[in-house]
Structures are given as structure tokens and as C-alpha cells.
Amino acid sequence: MTNLVEICDLKVEATTDSGRRIEIIKGVSLTIAEGEIVALIGESGSGKTTIALTLMGHARPGCRISGGTVSVAGKNLVALTEKQRARIRGTEVAYVPQSAAAAFNPAATIMDQVIEVTRIHGLMSPDDARIHAVELFRALSLPEPETIGSRYPHQVSGGQLQRLAAAMALIGDPKLVIFDEPTTALDVTTQIEVLRAFKAVMKKGGIAGVYVSHDLAVVAQIADRIVVLKGGETQETGTTEEILSAAKHPYTRELLAAFEPKARGPVNPSEALPVPLLRIDDLVAGYGQRQSDGLPLVRAVEHVSLKVEKGRNLGIIGESGCGKSTLARAIAGILPAAVGKIVFDGKELGRNARERSRDQLRQMQIVFQYADTALNPAKSVEDILDRPLVFYHGMDRKARSARIDQLLDMVRLPRNLRHRRPGELSGGQKQRVNFARALAADPKLILCDEITSALDTVVAAAVIDLLKELQRDLGLSYIFISHDLSVVEAICDEIVVMYGGRKVEEITPAEVKTPQHPYSQLLFSSVPKLDPAWLDGLEQDAELVRAYCRR
């Protein structure tokens, strides 16, 4: 089989703010045959996206290709001028980004943006481009393919927008498509729909692909070969079956082991006290103006009741838009509930955080999904941890400094990081600082809102292990909100399944394989397995189940 892509001894340098040059890709070589899909796997900072972008002749700001060759269809992109590379982008090589929402202009229709490549390169007439776009919409299993192009990006779901980004990449009939973590932000049921669509259209068109991901189970469904990367170097290369069943390199085996975090051990019944730490009764919360009945215009949480016992953990799962995060914000008082009772440690709390005492606020903390936006970029780690120590405990400077050292030790961060700002930390380090800030309050309950979703598999597994250890040491309870079912299984004692703002079922991790509600069955069956044949053998009708839930 002829090689479409040949990367030989690729080296990429990055320049630091101080002017120092660091080699971040260290002599990587790989080939991709025509019609073959190769996955680039590795933790954050391993060089996956940097290598993928060189296939478009592109290096990110502050980086440059310093050595080697990158050939696509016989053209060495390193040797081409920028004008020559621009002719190749969209026609021979195309790119599907991680965030489709960021890739679309909110002020232009979807159709105008999808066919823009054909106009820029003069590939076909506008009428022919629209016909071709509708064919792609149909091939990608998009609803109403003839009319969806007339909508604006905000008028379609996240999964639909991700498939539309693929249509935008495919409209120029490229020979190679780069998928840069395109399903990372999607819930499991939507992810299945998107993966099926990607796989079908690539196979039908005989298009080669590079799939960048840290999720081995997702990669197993779409890739023919896997390249494992760490620190800008290739650790191992092999067919998907070889990597999954007979990995040779220790790092590859570490990635495989991190795919399924170890389940939490059983809690001693004596540790779980009969009086719950938190009890929620008939909670209703939402957004928009209050109506005459006192309820919000948009009800994101509808009459939900649940409880968390001391020393135990509750998982809340469901697809995007089911009300998980809204429920967490209502419990924390950030978004005041319209109806219902919140009882914490035997005392009813005010629905609004402003109605709660400082000590009540201290005992219940929330850790948000994106540490990037949760941490003030202008403040040092020390400043960030300093604030809750003053607010909740009134500590003097000397006591605060000693406590900050303890907090950094607790979350397994070096003490010398205290003077750095968030921009100087990795994703995993930022999330640990985020968690240390919650611990600074000395809480009894921590609400964890999708805290591992932005982290790679190995880092996420380490964070879960840390949470378990802190729970043992400090007697904490967690509410863990996630669409990653393996993470919830690993840390939770009970699991609440939500759909459309309602609680549809509550089960234990032991019952995950035998849920009773049809939506729970759909959700749990949608979790990818480390088996290349899993997606093709999956039989489910997501729309039928959702229609059942809407009755």
C-alpha cells in the first residue's frame, strides 16, 4: 500500500519568554498509508497536536519546525512557502478541531461556513457546493440535511456541531483529515453518534486520518494503528489490536491501566451514619424570569430528591443538558433553587448562598470543571490559597504560610509552586490547586463538577487516587458530577442518573451492568470498551429511548 504521509526525524522547537529554545518534538518518524487512520495517543504535553499540525505545515506561535521532513502526497510541507501551504489546507489536508463551537462564526449560517473552502480555492460553483454539503450532512447522519445548513451554530446541539465541523473539513475532498480530540467535550451517548458518523464517512471515502486523543477506548473504535507518544518522543507503534492486547512499553501499559480506575473499596457500615450529611427534597431550579407560579422560565432541574451520607460519595451522571451542573450550583446556593429544601448536617440551608452563614459556606465547597477559568490568572498560587484561609479562618500571615505548605503537600504539589501563576502550571497541577483551595476551607462536603473531563487519562486517574486518599485522611464526602462513568464507578457509593432535569434512577456501582431504566441502559451501554469491534457490534436506538423518557 502506498504511503500518503511520511514524517521523517521531525523536530520542533519552542521558544520560552526568556528566549531559551526547547526541543518539544524529538526526532519523530511515522507513515500513514492511503485510507489508513492512525491515532496519536499520549498525555497532555506529549506532542500529539504539535505533530498533527505539522501535517498542515503549521507550527503554533512560539514554535518552529527545526528539523526533519513532513511529506503529504509527495510534497514536503517544510520546504514549501506559506502561500503554497495555504493551497493544500482544505483541499489535500483538512482539520477538525476539539471545540467546534470555537471554529464556527456565530453570525454566519452553517451552510455559508461549510462551503467557504470551496469558494476560497475555487473548487466548484456555489450551487454544486451546497449540493455536496447536503450529501455530507446526510452521510454524517445529521437531522434534516436539506435545511440544517440554514441554521446558525447556536441552533444545533454540540454533537451536531461537531459533525458539521467534519463536513466543513470534508467539503474539499481532502486526502487526509486531522481529528484533534473531537469527542472530548461530548457526553457518551453523543460521542457514539459522532464516532459512528466519522467512521462511516472516512471508510466510504477511503480517506486517511490522524486521530489525536488521550482516550484509548475511543481510539480503539476508529484507528487502524496507534502511535504512543510521551515527552515529544515515540514510545511504541503498532496495530490497534497489538497495542490493546500486547503492549510492550511500560508507558503504554500505564495508559491502559489508567483507562479503568480502581473501584472504591466498600465502606464499613459503621462509618455511614443514619443522619445524612446532605438531604435534598423536591428541588426545582432553572434560569430566566420567574413565572406567576414562582418557577423559572427554563426549568433545568425538576423535583429532584437525593441524600449523601457522611463519609460516602454520590455520583450524578447524564448527558449534556440533563441538569447535573445546575443541580450542583443550586445545592451550593450559587443558583438559588425556586422550590425545595436543602438540609445540611441536620440544618436547613437558605436557597441563596447569601442567606447562609460563613460557617455553612465553609463546610460545603465546589470545585469547577475548568481550572483555567476558576483560577485568577493574575494571582499566584499562594495568593489563591491565601484568600479562603483569611475569609474562613482569619489566620495571620505566619499561620497562612504554614497552612499553604500543608495544602500543597496534601494535593501532592511541590511547595516551590506557591509563587507561580496558573499560566505556568499544567492542567493537572491547576486542578490540584483548584482542589487545594476547596480544602483550605476545611469542608465536610465537596461538589466536584466534571473535574477530570479536561484532563488526560493518566492525570485524571492520579486525581481520582488523590481524592480517595484525602477522603480517608479527612473524612470528606463528595458529590461527583460527570459524564465519565468509569470515574463515577471508581469513587462513588451511589449513582443518580438524570435525564431532562429529572432523576430517573438511583443505583450502586455493583448495579451498573444491570440498570432498570431504559435511559440508564442506553447511557451505560454507550461507554466505549478497549475492543476494536465494540462500536460495530453495538445495538441501541438512542432516539427511541429519549422519546420514551420524554413521555
C-alpha positions in Angstrom: 0.0 0.0 0.0 1.3 3.5 -0.9 2.2 5.9 1.9 0.2 9.1 1.7 2.1 10.6 4.7 5.8 10.3 5.6 7.2 12.1 8.6 11.0 11.6 9.0 13.0 12.7 12.0 10.7 15.6 12.8 11.9 18.1 15.3 10.0 21.1 16.7 11.4 23.8 18.9 9.6 26.2 21.3 11.0 29.5 22.5 10.3 30.5 26.1 9.6 34.0 27.3 13.2 34.3 28.3 14.4 33.4 24.8 15.5 29.9 25.6 14.9 27.3 22.9 13.4 23.9 24.0 13.0 20.9 21.7 9.5 19.6 22.2 9.3 17.1 19.3 12.5 15.0 19.3 13.0 13.2 16.1 9.6 11.5 15.5 9.1 9.4 12.4 5.8 7.8 11.1 4.0 6.9 8.0 0.3 6.8 7.1 -1.0 4.7 4.1 -3.8 5.9 1.8 -7.1 5.3 3.6 -5.4 4.4 6.9 -6.4 6.0 10.2 -3.5 6.4 12.7 -4.1 7.6 16.2 -1.6 9.7 18.2 -2.0 8.8 21.9 -0.4 10.3 25.0 -0.8 12.5 28.0 -1.1 16.3 27.8 2.2 17.8 26.6 3.3 14.6 24.8 3.3 16.4 21.4 0.2 14.9 19.8 -1.3 18.1 18.5 2.0 19.6 17.6 2.8 16.7 15.3 -0.7 16.7 13.8 -0.4 20.4 13.0 2.9 19.9 11.1 0.8 17.9 8.6 -0.7 21.2 7.6 2.7 22.8 7.6 1.8 24.7 10.7 3.5 25.4 14.0 1.9 27.2 16.9 3.0 30.7 18.0 6.4 30.4 19.6 7.2 27.1 17.9 9.0 26.2 14.7 9.8 23.1 12.7 13.6 22.9 13.3 14.4 19.6 11.5 13.2 16.6 9.5 10.6 16.3 6.7 6.8 16.2 6.6 5.6 14.9 3.3 1.9 14.6 2.2 1.2 13.2 -1.2 4.8 13.6 -2.2 5.1 17.3 -1.1 7.5 18.2 1.7 5.5 20.8 3.6 8.5 22.0 5.4 10.1 23.2 2.2 7.0 24.9 0.8 6.3 28.6 1.1 3.3 29.7 3.2 1.4 30.5 0.1 1.9 27.0 -1.2 0.9 25.5 2.1 -2.3 27.6 2.1 -3.3 25.9 -1.2 -3.0 22.5 0.4 -5.1 23.3 3.5 -8.7 22.3 3.0 -8.0 20.6 -0.3 -5.4 17.9 0.4 -5.3 18.1 4.3 -8.2 19.3 6.5 -8.6 19.8 10.2 -11.5 19.0 12.7 -10.9 20.9 16.0 -11.6 19.9 19.5 -14.1 22.7 20.1 -16.4 23.0 17.1 -18.2 25.9 18.8 -14.9 27.9 18.7 -14.5 27.0 15.0 -17.8 28.5 13.8 -18.7 32.2 13.3 -21.9 32.7 15.4 -23.0 35.4 13.0 -23.0 33.3 9.8 -25.1 30.4 8.7 -23.8 26.9 8.9 -24.0 26.4 5.1 -22.1 29.6 4.3 -19.2 28.4 6.6 -19.2 24.8 5.4 -18.8 25.7 1.7 -16.4 28.6 2.3 -13.4 26.3 1.5 -14.8 25.6 -2.0 -15.1 29.4 -2.6 -11.6 30.2 -1.4 -10.0 27.5 -3.6 -12.4 27.8 -6.5 -13.2 24.1 -6.3 -16.8 24.2 -7.6 -19.8 26.5 -8.1 -21.8 27.7 -5.0 -24.8 25.6 -6.2 -22.6 22.4 -6.5 -21.0 23.2 -3.2 -24.4 23.3 -1.5 -25.4 20.0 -3.1 -22.2 18.4 -1.9 -22.7 19.8 1.6 -26.1 18.3 1.9 -24.7 14.9 0.8 -22.1 15.2 3.6 -24.8 16.2 6.1 -26.7 13.0 5.1 -23.6 10.9 5.2 -22.8 12.2 8.7 -26.3 11.3 9.9 -27.3 14.9 10.6 -31.0 15.6 11.1 -32.9 17.4 8.3 -29.8 17.5 6.0 -31.6 19.7 3.4 -32.3 22.5 5.8 -29.8 22.3 8.7 -27.4 24.5 6.7 -29.7 27.4 7.0 -29.4 27.4 10.8 -26.8 29.3 12.9 -24.3 27.5 15.1 -26.2 28.2 18.4 -29.3 26.5 16.9 -27.8 23.0 16.8 -26.5 20.6 19.6 -22.9 20.1 20.5 -22.8 16.7 18.8 -24.4 18.1 15.6 -21.9 21.0 15.5 -19.0 18.6 15.8 -20.3 16.6 12.8 -20.8 19.9 10.9 -17.2 20.7 11.6 -16.3 17.4 10.0 -18.5 18.3 7.0 -16.5 21.6 6.7 -13.3 19.6 6.7 -14.5 17.1 4.1 -16.2 19.5 1.7 -12.9 20.0 -0.3 -12.5 16.2 -0.7 -9.1 16.1 1.2 -6.8 13.0 1.1 -6.1 13.4 4.8 -8.2 14.6 7.8 -6.8 15.5 11.2 -9.2 14.9 14.1 -7.9 16.8 17.2 -9.7 15.3 20.2 -13.1 15.9 18.5 -15.3 14.0 21.0 -13.5 15.0 24.3 -16.2 17.6 25.3 -19.2 15.3 24.3 -21.2 13.0 26.6 -21.0 9.3 26.0 -24.3 8.9 24.0 -23.5 11.8 21.7 -19.9 10.6 21.4 -21.2 7.3 20.0 -23.3 9.1 17.3 -20.3 11.2 16.3 -17.8 8.3 16.2 -20.2 6.2 14.0 -20.6 9.1 11.6 -16.9 9.8 11.4 -16.0 6.2 10.9 -18.7 5.6 8.2 -17.8 8.7 6.1 -14.0 8.1 6.3 -14.4 4.4 5.3 -16.7 5.1 2.4 -14.5 7.9 1.0 -11.2 5.9 1.6 -9.9 9.0 3.4 -6.7 8.8 5.5 -6.9 10.2 9.0 -4.9 11.3 12.0 -6.9 10.9 15.3 -5.4 12.8 18.2 -6.7 11.6 21.6 -5.9 10.5 25.1 -8.8 8.1 25.2 -7.7 4.6 24.2 -11.2 3.2 24.1 -12.3 5.9 21.6 -9.2 5.3 19.5 -9.9 1.6 19.5 -13.1 2.1 17.6 -11.7 4.2 14.7 -7.9 3.7 14.3 -6.0 1.1 12.3 -2.7 1.8 14.0 -1.7 3.6 17.2 1.4 5.7 17.9 2.1 6.2 21.6 3.9 9.5 22.5 5.5 10.9 25.6 7.7 14.0 26.0 7.8 14.5 22.2 9.1 11.0 21.5 7.6 7.8 20.1 7.3 5.2 22.8 5.6 2.4 20.8 3.8 1.9 17.5 1.6 -1.0 16.4 -1.8 -2.0 15.1 -4.7 -1.3 17.4 -5.1 -4.9 18.3 -1.3 -5.2 19.1 -1.3 -2.2 21.4 -4.5 -3.1 23.2 -3.7 -6.8 23.8 0.1 -7.0 23.9 1.5 -3.5 24.7 5.3 -3.7 25.1 6.3 -0.3 26.6 5.7 0.4 30.3 4.2 3.8 29.5 1.6 2.2 27.1 0.7 -0.3 29.9 0.3 2.6 32.3 -2.1 4.3 29.8 -4.1 1.0 29.6 -4.2 0.6 33.4 -5.4 4.2 33.8 -8.4 3.5 31.5 -10.3 1.9 34.3 -9.6 3.5 37.7 -9.7 1.0 40.6 -13.1 0.9 42.2 -13.5 2.3 45.7 -13.4 -0.3 48.4 -16.6 -1.0 50.4 -17.4 1.5 53.2 -17.7 0.0 56.7 -21.4 0.3 57.6 -20.4 1.8 60.9 -18.8 4.7 59.0 -22.1 5.6 57.3 -24.2 7.3 59.9 -28.0 7.2 59.7 -28.4 11.0 59.6 -27.4 12.1 56.1 -24.8 14.9 55.7 -26.9 16.4 52.9 -30.6 15.9 52.0 -32.3 17.5 49.0 -36.1 17.4 48.9 -38.1 18.1 45.7 -35.6 20.6 44.3 -36.6 22.8 41.3 -34.0 25.1 39.7 -33.5 26.9 36.4 -32.9 30.1 34.5 -34.9 33.1 33.2 -37.6 35.2 34.7 -39.8 33.8 37.4 -43.4 33.0 36.2 -46.6 33.6 38.0 -46.3 30.2 39.8 -42.9 31.3 41.1 -41.0 28.8 38.9 -38.2 29.9 36.4 -39.0 30.2 32.7 -36.5 27.4 31.9 -36.5 24.6 34.5 -33.2 22.7 34.3 -33.8 20.7 37.5 -37.3 19.3 38.1 -38.3 17.9 41.6 -35.1 16.1 42.4 -34.6 14.5 45.8 -31.4 12.8 47.0 -29.1 12.3 50.0 -25.4 12.0 50.8 -24.4 10.2 54.0 -21.3 11.2 56.0 -18.2 9.6 54.6 -19.9 8.4 51.4 -19.9 9.7 47.8 -22.7 10.3 45.4 -22.3 10.4 41.6 -24.6 12.3 39.4 -24.4 11.3 35.7 -26.3 12.0 32.5 -25.8 13.6 29.1 -25.1 17.3 28.4 -28.0 19.5 29.3 -29.6 17.0 31.8 -29.3 19.4 34.7 -26.2 17.9 36.5 -24.2 21.2 36.9 -27.4 23.2 37.5 -28.2 20.9 40.4 -24.7 21.4 41.8 -25.0 25.1 41.6 -28.4 25.0 43.3 -27.0 22.9 46.2 -24.1 25.3 46.6 -26.5 28.3 46.6 -24.8 29.9 43.5 -28.1 29.5 41.6 -30.9 29.8 44.1 -33.5 27.0 43.8 -37.1 28.0 43.2 -38.6 25.2 45.2 -37.4 22.5 47.6 -35.4 22.0 50.8 -31.6 21.7 51.2 -30.7 20.2 54.6 -27.1 20.1 55.5 -25.8 18.4 58.7 -29.3 18.5 60.2 -29.9 22.2 59.5 -32.0 23.7 56.6 -29.9 26.0 54.4 -31.0 29.1 52.7 -31.5 28.6 48.9 -29.2 31.6 48.1 -25.6 31.4 49.2 -26.0 35.0 50.6 -28.6 33.6 53.1 -26.1 31.1 54.5 -23.7 31.7 57.4 -19.9 31.9 56.8 -19.5 28.5 58.6 -22.2 26.9 56.4 -20.4 28.2 53.3 -17.1 26.8 54.7 -18.5 23.3 55.2 -19.7 22.9 51.5 -17.2 23.8 48.7 -17.4 23.4 45.0 -14.6 22.6 42.5 -15.4 23.6 38.9 -14.8 21.8 35.7 -12.3 24.2 34.1 -9.5 25.3 36.4 -8.3 27.7 33.7 -11.4 29.9 34.3 -11.8 29.1 38.1 -8.3 30.4 39.0 -7.4 34.1 38.7 -4.6 34.2 36.1 -3.1 37.4 37.7 -2.7 35.8 41.1 0.0 33.4 42.4 -0.9 30.0 43.9 0.0 31.5 47.3 -2.5 34.4 46.8 -5.2 32.0 45.6 -4.9 29.7 48.7 -4.4 32.7 51.0 -7.9 34.1 50.4 -10.0 31.3 51.9 -7.6 31.0 54.9 -8.3 34.6 55.7 -12.0 34.6 54.9 -13.0 31.4 56.7 -10.3 31.1 59.4 -8.9 34.6 60.0 -5.3 33.2 60.0 -2.4 35.5 60.4 0.4 35.6 57.8 2.7 33.1 59.5 -0.1 30.6 60.1 -1.3 31.0 56.5 2.1 30.4 55.1 2.5 27.1 57.1 -1.0 26.0 56.1 -0.3 26.7 52.4 2.7 24.3 52.6 0.4 21.7 54.2 -2.3 22.1 51.5 0.3 21.8 48.7 1.6 18.6 50.4 -1.9 17.3 50.6 -2.6 17.6 46.9 0.9 16.3 46.0 2.3 19.6 44.6 5.9 20.9 45.2 6.0 23.7 47.7 8.0 25.9 45.3 4.9 26.2 43.0 3.4 28.6 45.5 4.9 31.6 43.7 3.8 30.6 40.2 0.7 31.8 38.4 -1.9 29.4 36.8 -0.5 30.0 33.3 2.8 28.5 34.5 1.1 25.2 35.6 0.0 22.1 33.7 -3.7 21.2 33.5 -3.4 18.6 36.3 -1.5 21.0 38.5 -4.1 23.7 38.1 -6.9 21.3 39.0 -4.9 20.3 42.1 -4.6 24.0 43.1 -8.4 24.3 42.5 -8.9 21.4 44.9 -6.4 22.7 47.5 -8.4 26.0 47.6 -11.5 24.0 48.4 -9.6 22.1 51.1 -8.4 25.4 52.6 -11.9 25.9 53.9 -11.8 22.6 55.9 -15.1 21.4 54.4 -17.3 18.4 55.1 -18.6 18.1 51.5 -17.0 18.9 48.2 -19.1 19.2 45.0 -16.8 18.1 42.1 -18.3 19.3 38.8 -16.7 17.4 35.9 -13.2 18.0 37.5 -11.4 15.3 35.4 -13.1 16.0 32.0 -10.4 18.4 30.8 -7.5 16.1 31.9 -5.8 13.2 30.1 -6.4 9.7 31.3 -3.2 9.3 33.4 -3.6 12.6 35.1 -7.3 12.0 35.7 -6.6 8.6 37.3 -4.0 10.3 39.6 -6.5 13.0 40.6 -9.1 10.2 41.5 -6.5 8.4 43.6 -5.7 11.7 45.4 -9.4 12.3 46.2 -9.7 8.8 47.7 -6.7 9.4 49.8 -7.9 12.7 51.1 -11.3 11.2 51.9 -9.6 8.6 54.0 -7.4 11.1 55.8 -10.0 13.9 56.3 -13.4 12.1 56.4 -14.7 14.1 53.4 -17.8 13.3 51.4 -18.1 14.1 47.6 -20.8 14.7 45.1 -19.2 13.8 41.9 -20.8 15.2 38.7 -19.5 13.6 35.5 -20.3 12.0 32.1 -17.3 9.7 32.6 -19.0 6.6 34.0 -15.7 4.9 34.8 -14.7 7.8 37.0 -18.0 7.8 38.9 -17.8 4.0 39.4 -14.3 4.3 40.8 -15.2 6.8 43.6 -18.9 6.7 44.3 -21.1 4.6 46.6 -24.4 5.6 45.0 -25.1 6.9 41.5 -28.0 9.1 40.4 -28.9 9.0 36.7 -30.5 12.2 35.4 -32.3 12.9 32.1 -34.2 16.1 31.1 -33.7 17.6 34.6 -35.2 14.7 36.4 -33.8 11.8 38.4 -34.7 8.7 36.5 -32.8 6.1 38.6 -30.5 5.6 41.6 -28.2 2.6 41.7 -24.9 1.4 43.2 -21.7 0.7 41.2 -22.4 -3.0 41.5 -25.7 -2.5 39.6 -24.2 -0.5 36.7 -24.2 -3.6 34.5 -27.9 -4.3 35.2 -29.8 -0.9 35.4 -33.6 -1.0 35.2 -34.4 2.3 33.4 -34.1 2.3 29.6 -32.1 5.6 29.6 -29.7 4.2 32.2 -29.3 1.2 30.0 -28.5 3.4 27.0 -26.1 5.5 29.0 -24.1 2.6 30.4 -24.0 0.7 27.1 -22.5 3.8 25.4 -19.3 3.7 27.4 -16.5 2.7 24.8 -14.6 -0.5 25.5 -11.0 -1.4 24.8 -12.2 -3.6 21.9 -11.9 -2.5 18.2 -15.1 -4.5 17.4 -17.2 -2.9 20.1 -18.7 0.1 18.1 -19.6 -2.0 15.1 -21.4 -4.6 17.3 -23.3 -2.0 19.4 -27.0 -2.2 19.0 -29.1 0.7 20.5 -31.7 3.2 19.4 -30.8 6.4 21.3 -33.8 8.4 19.9 -36.3 5.7 20.8 -35.0 5.8 24.4 -35.1 9.6 24.6 -38.7 9.6 23.2 -39.6 7.1 26.0 -38.1 9.5 28.6 -40.0 12.5 27.2 -43.4 10.8 27.6 
